[in-house]
Amino acid sequence: MKRNTAELKEKLIETGVEEIRTRGVDQLSIRTVAQRCGVTHGAPYKHFENKDVYLQVVLERLSEIFLKCLTQGVDSSLDVRGQLVLMGCNFVEFAQKETNSFEALFIKFPFNYMELTRDSISVNAHLPGFEHFKSVVLKLKSNMNISGSEAEILVHIWSFITGLAVLVRSPIGDNFNSNTIEETVSTMLDIYVKGAKQ
């Protein structure tokens, strides 16, 4: 019986996402994914040139999941600063609840798919979570007349929120609750905007 190739490709992607979410990106094996999908270990290579291509597609799917978490409860009618505060809180929550996905997207592999230039950060993959964050930060830059390059503001704010997420996941993370996280993100944005406008 001939398999539906589009269905199999989707199943391979979904299984990879599930493997990363439950076991972590370091444990991702195409052989294991193929076994879980009930196909030979060579079958995935009919859909993906190699493991790196497969991993990129799986990470793109994880970024779509991240985008949903990042924007949950964020009303686009809010001012840009308010959107960023809520997105920062959602980012930290994602890091706590989706620890393996967070590690794959923000610790282990993000820089394989990003290029930092003097002026900006571009991606060479479909990473909608980062792209949405970038668009909101650039609106903040424009609305608040923040000086400096796109790259500077993106690196500063992205680094702060990622660092906060790492701290909240650490042994000292018990000192943070949702109010503390929101206050920390809000204060950081106020300090950043005030300093960057001078």
N, C-alpha and C positions, 0 to 999 in steps of 0.2 A: 504494500500500500504506500503510495507517495504522500509525503508530508506536505502540508501547506507551508511554504518557505517563509512567508511573511509572518505567519503565526509562530513558527519556530524562532525566528529572529526576535520577535517581541518577547517570547518566553525566555530566551537566553538573556535578554536585557533585564527583564523583571527578576529573574533568578539571581543575576549578578547584583542587582540593587539589594535584594533580600539578603544575600550573602554578606555584603558590606555592612548593612544595617545590623545584622545579628552577630557576625564574627569578626568584622574589621577588614580593611582593605588589604592588609598584609596576608590574610588568609585566603584571599580570592584566588581561585584556581580554575582555569578554563576546563580542566579535566573534571573537577567536582561539579561545576555548573552543567557540563554536558551530561554527566551521570544523573544529576537531579532532574534534568529535562528528558531523560530516557533516550539519549542519542549517543552515538560513538564520540570519542574524544576529538575526532577530526571534523565532526559536523559543524562546530562553531566557526571553523576557518573558511567555510563556504560563505559565511555572512560577514566575517571580520578578518581583515588581512593578517592581523597578528594580535597579541594580547594588548599591546599599547592602544591600538585602534579600538578594541573592545572596551578597554578601561575608559577611554575617552567618552565613548557613547554612554557607558554606565554612569560616569561622573556627570555628564550632561543631564541625565535623567534625575540623578540625585540633586542637581542644582535646581531643577524644576520643583522638586519636593521642598527644597530650601526656600525657594521663592514664595511658595504658598504659606510656609511658616512665617517668613519675614514680613509678609504683607497682611497677615491675619489681624483683623480688627483695626487696620490702618485705613482711615477714611481719607480719600484723596482730596477732600475739601478742606482738610486740616492745613494749617500753614506748614511750610516745608520743615521748619525746625521741629514742630510737633510730630510730623511724620517720622523724622529721623530718630526722635526719642523713642517712639513706639517700636520702630524697626530695630533699634539697638536692644531694647528689652526682649523682643522676639528672637533676635540673634542669640542672645545669652540663653534664653529658654531652649532654643534649638540645640545649642551646645550641651546643655544638661540632659535633654531627653534623647537626643540622637547623637550620642557620643562618638560612635564609629563613623557616622556620616560626617560629622563635624571634623573629625581627624582627617578623613579622606579629602574633604573639600578645602580645608583651611590650613592644615598642618603638613600633610604629606605631598599633595599633588597640585595645588593651585598654580604654582609658578611654572609648571610645565606648559600651561595654556594661557599665560599672560605675558605681555611684554611691557616693561616699564621704560618709557622714554623720558626725556627731560620735561616734556610738556604734558603727557597723559599716560594712562594705562589702557592698553587695548587687549582684547582677548582673541585668541585664534581658535576658539571652540564656542559652542552654544552654552553659555553660562548665565542663564536669565536672572539668577539671584544676584550675582555681582553686577550685571548690567542695570538692573533696577536700582540697586543701591547707588551705583555711579550716577544715574540720571537724577536721583533725588539730591545727592550731594552737589552736583553741578547746578541744580536749581537754587540750592542754599547759597552757593558761591555767587551766583548772579543776583539773587534777591537781596543779599546782605552786603553786596559790594566787597567781598573778601578778596584781598590781594593774594598774589602767588599763583603758581600754575595749577592746572587741574591735577597733575600728578602729586603735587605737594599736599593739597587738601584731601585727595583720595587716600594717600598713604597715611596721613595723620589720623583721620577719622577711622579708617578701616583698621589701622593698627591698634588704636585705643579700644575699639569695640571687641576686636579679636582678643586682645590682651585681657580685657575685663572678663570675657567668656572663659578664658583659660584659668584666671584666678577663681572664678565662681565654681569651676569644676574641680579645683584643687582642694587639699585638706582644709584650707582656711575658708572655703566656700560656704561653710555653715554660717559665717558671719553676714552673709548676704541674703536678704529676702527680696521680694519683688519691688517693694517700696525703695529699698536701698539701691537696687539696681537702677530703677527709674531716676532716682535723685542723682546718682552718679553720672549717668548718661546725660541728663539734663544740664548738670553743672559743668561737665566737660564741654558740652556744646557752647554754653554761655561763655566760658573762659576762652575757648578757641575762637569764637566769632569776635569777641571783644578784642583779643590780641591780634587777630589776623586783619582787623579793620584799621589798626593803628599804623 
